[in-house]
Amino acid sequence: MAALGFFSVVLPFLSIVSFTCFAACRAQQHRAFKVLAYVCLPVGLVCGLTPIAVLTHASPL
């Protein structure tokens, strides 16, 4: 049950943080921040889509 709470609460929170980091780094002018932005984007996508995948996989068909 704790794993379901992790997937349902913590990962969406990390997704929001990663997307905020993406937006903040993308707005900067320096090239290093733009590279960091494109590291934050896939992390946010994985964290955001993992709970959906876990719930879809765990639900009985």
N, C-alpha and C positions, 0 to 999 in steps of 0.2 A: 504494500500500500504506500510505503514511503517513496518508492520509485515512481509511482503514478503522480504523487504530489510534486516530485522533482520535475517530471515532464510537463505537468500542468501549470506550475507556478514559476519555477526558477528559469526554465528555458525561455518562456515568453518575455520575462523580465530582461534576460540577457539579450534577447532579440531587440527590444526597445533601446537598450543601451548601445548596442552595436549600430543600429540605424541612426541614432543620435550622433554617435562618433563618426559615422560615414558622412552625415550632412555637415558636421562641424569641420572635419578635415577637408572635405571637398571644397568648402568655401575659402580655404586658405590659398595663398598665391604660391607658396613654396612647393617644389616638386615632391619633396619627401612626404609632405602631408597628403598630397594626391595619391601617392602610392599606398600610404597607410589607409586612406579612405577605401581603396579597392581591396584591402585586406579585411576591413571591417564589414564590407557588404556581404561577402559569402558567409561569414560567421553569423551575421544577422539572419540571413536566409535559412541556414541550417538550423539555427536555434528556433526560428519561427515555424519551420515546417516539420520539425521532429515531433512535436506533440500531436500534430494531425496524423502523421504516419503511425505513431504508436497507438493512438486510439483506433485508427482504421484497422491496424493489424490485430489489435487485441479484441476487437468486437467480433462476436460470433456471426457468421454469415448465414 
